[in-house]
Amino acid sequence: MQEHASVDLENEPVDITRFTCQEGDGLWVGIERALDNGYGSVFTTDPAGVVTGVVRLDQLRAAVRKGAHLDVIRLGDLAVKWDAASNCETLIPIVDEKNRIIDVHIQPESKFIPVSEPDLSHREFRNLVDAYLSTWISSKGEYIRSFEQAWARRVGVAHGVATSNGTVSLQLGLAALGIGEGDEVIVPDFTFAASANSVIHVGARPVLVDVDPDTWCISIDAIARAITPRTRAIMPVHVFGRPAPMTEIAALAKAHGLLVIEDCAEAPGARYDGKPIGSFSDIACFSFYGNKIVTTGEGGICVTDSPDLAARMRILRDHGMRPERSYWHEEPGFNFRMTNLQAAIGCAQLERMDELIAMRRRVHAAYETAFADVPGIAFPGTMPARCEPVVWFSCILVPARERPALIKACREANIDLRPFFHGLSSMPAYHHFGGPCPVSSAVSASGINLPTLRKVDTRIAGIIADIFRRVLTSS
Ligand SMILES: Cc1ncc(COP(=O)(O)O)c(C=O)c1O
């Protein structure tokens, strides 16, 4: 413990109720508080506020596995004594002369900082336990219906069809649109491979085109140049939360009689021309993988305004069976269903979506401030006023030749950075689907995703900026 005199002024005083429980509190109080404060541990105190120990989620998990919740268990019985000598703790209690907790010093850098982690609170936990206890753990249940309706409402469209992941959402959407053998779908070169893979998996051909240097999203001119008599659809991707020019893409598609299937995996909450992304296309698809803005662990959803497409996707999602006639298959379908357990988590995440978006924006702003005087780096340019991006991963551009050294130096400091996706056409699996894409190649070679999670504060941003400064000025 640190004494009052050594309070670290770098840290603003925090609300200590988020980090403490009474010794006499039950197991679940500790679980919920450790989830909600985002650091996975809580201090136990006696009735006078004196710190008596610390409890971590790992211990709480072990206690649950052993059935400790069957006894009347006090959190104090699980707490381990706080080790004042240890300097590798994330949370350090600051105490007064009577050992009463008055503040908490937070040093997230004491543990590995991943590039991303799911942000889970007591709300997801309660929903999940509720779904479990209902025994509706498969793909029927109230949470699925609620999640589909609430997500569609949030995007501003009529129907939502939840799936087991974002990739199969794209595959389901393409299949429902009747895209297959002999068809071409125009896809940006700069995206996660799932966008192109889904086209390949329905038997069609992805045509990879370059992206715009300002938005990093599919270029309108490149789409126009790539249209052939075989083109059936355009698949814009709102990469890293940055909205593609959907009004223009929808107009171009209409002029050429093409379908639009929007890959919104990385950008829920972003808007274009005042409308949520996902509301511009025939079918729009989202991913709820663990690193996404909203997560269900694994999961995805297709949204559409068309009742016919929604009905067709429901049938294809469920083995091609008609809902009103058991075991009657109209055509071979898939099993792409989401479970009620995933949807239970999704409902709580959706309630928290604005908070989750704001958290990522705050993290990005902390990086912008910390990196203000770091030479040789750039953040993505401000988008035109018509675009309202969200932050999925905070992104930074660095000289391509310095990128490996920057990533290595941060790894040595226990901080995980990710290089951007490779341009798809640069990889053997996709060579034959696209010509040269110079913008995609340049962005891909110089971009880094910075850790984008609740734990990143001005202190972490400052540590990463210092590492960048050191590497970039010594080269
Ligand atoms: C642009 C894009 N499309 C599709 C996917 C696929 O989603 P999932 O991982 O849920 O299959 C992802 C993310 O993983 C993605 O980033």
The ligand as an SDF file (V2000), in Angstrom:
LIG
                    3D

 16 16  0  0  0  0  0  0  0  0999 V2000
  -14.1930   -6.0510  -42.5210 C   0  0  0  0  0  0  0  0  0  0  0  0
  -14.5150   -7.3690  -41.8790 C   0  0  0  0  0  0  0  0  0  0  0  0
  -15.3970   -8.1760  -42.4830 N   0  0  0  0  0  0  0  0  0  0  0  0
  -15.7390   -9.3490  -41.9440 C   0  0  0  0  0  0  0  0  0  0  0  0
  -15.2120   -9.7790  -40.7560 C   0  0  0  0  0  0  0  0  0  0  0  0
  -15.5550  -11.1430  -40.2710 C   0  0  0  0  0  0  0  0  0  0  0  0
  -16.1890  -11.1890  -39.0570 O   0  0  0  0  0  0  0  0  0  0  0  0
  -16.0680  -12.5080  -38.1320 P   0  0  0  0  0  0  0  0  0  0  0  0
  -14.6910  -12.5200  -37.5670 O   0  0  0  0  0  0  0  0  0  0  0  0
  -17.1350  -12.2790  -37.1030 O   0  0  0  0  0  0  0  0  0  0  0  0
  -16.3390  -13.6760  -38.9840 O   0  0  0  0  0  0  0  0  0  0  0  0
  -14.3090   -8.9370  -40.0750 C   0  0  0  0  0  0  0  0  0  0  0  0
  -13.7040   -9.2380  -38.7680 C   0  0  0  0  0  0  0  0  0  0  0  0
  -13.2770  -10.1240  -38.2770 O   0  0  0  0  0  0  0  0  0  0  0  0
  -13.9300   -7.7180  -40.6560 C   0  0  0  0  0  0  0  0  0  0  0  0
  -13.0500   -6.9110  -40.0710 O   0  0  0  0  0  0  0  0  0  0  0  0
  1  2  1  0
  2  3  1  0
  2 15  2  0
  3  4  2  0
  4  5  1  0
  5  6  1  0
  5 12  2  0
  6  7  1  0
  7  8  1  0
  8  9  2  0
  8 10  1  0
  8 11  1  0
 12 13  1  0
 12 15  1  0
 13 14  2  0
 15 16  1  0
M  END
$$$$
